[in-house]
Structure formats: C-alpha cells, structure tokens
Amino acid sequence: LRRPPRRQRELGPGRRRGVLVVGGGAAGWPAAAYLNAALNVGDRKVADVVLVDSAFNAAELAAYGYTDVGVLPLLVSPEKLHGIADDRARREFGDGLLNVLFVGRCAPNKRIEHALQAFLFFQDTGGRPARFIHAGSYAGLERYHGMLTALARELGVRNAVFTGPITQARLNALYAHSDVFL
C-alpha cells in the first residue's frame, strides 16, 4: 500500500477535498488501518466522500467509525465477453484438460497460494487431468508472482499457468475453455 501524496494528506479546513475511491481490502490485510490513517490527518478529513468497491470494504471502514461510505461496484461489460476469442489461446487451452480459471490482479490479498493448494488437492484426488490458470497482471508485485511460481513447483502442481496481463480476446478464449471459475 502506498502512502497518499503529501498534498492530499495535508488538506486543511476550507480546502476542497473531493472524492476518494478505494478498492482491494481483504480480511487479514492492513487495508482498513491504512485507509483510516490516509483518510484523516489529525482531526481533518482528507476526503468529503469515500467510495469503495464492495460492501466488505465498506464494513472494514465502518469498523473504524466511518458512517458515510458509499459502495460503487466494479462494472463489467458483458458485451466484451462475447467478442472475438484468440485462436492461439483456443488451441492452447482447448486441449481437453479441465481448466480452473482465476481472473484478477496477482496480489497477496487475493490469496492465490490457497487456490494453488486447493488445486493440488483436486489434482491428486480429482481423477481428471486439470490445469490451473491465473490470468492477471503482476506489475509491481513481481516478488509475490515469483513466490507463487516457486510454490507451484515446490508443491508439484502440474499444469500451472500464470499468464500475466492478457488481451480481451485471450481472456474470452480462457472463459470459453474453462470449466471451473474461482
């Protein structure tokens, strides 16, 4: 988590503060504590309005005493999912393996290591050859990505794929050829 810019932290009375949009909190992560510190400097509010991406994140801030937190859900464009699918990805992932797909930023609060451990259990007991696919950027979180790939090797996870950032066409192909969505 990055600290807000100095000018944002030090807004005094009478200054325009605006809106702060926040996302990505998770149980066990210090996101709410960080936000509590970022939203207040002494007795001054940093933002007039706080918007978060889920009721869960709103509840985290409510635990710190915030009563006026709005929920602005992430918007998905279903029409994008019906677009063209990448032919190379179709061939790569349409090979008959059971595909388990996790789509989202590669970040510690997503607990992808738990998904890998559950996938390993499935591989060992499921009977059908399967592939774990994580589709999402790991920019700025290269160490966590490295830890995941090392963990997959160490655990003996077979067919673990970490795509990194992908095009919409490749994502469409992954959705079309996946059997389980995490």
Buried (B, 14 or more C-beta within 10 A) or exposed (E): EEEBEEEBBEBEEEEEBEEBEBEBBBEEBEBBBBBBBBBBBEEBBBBEEBBBBBEEBBBBBBEBEBEEBEEEEEEEEEEEEEEEBBEEBBEBBEEEBBBBBBBEBBBBBBBBBEBBBEBBEBBEEEEEEBBBBBBBBBEEBEEBBEBBBEBBEEBEBBBBBBBEEBEBBBBBBBBBBBEBEB
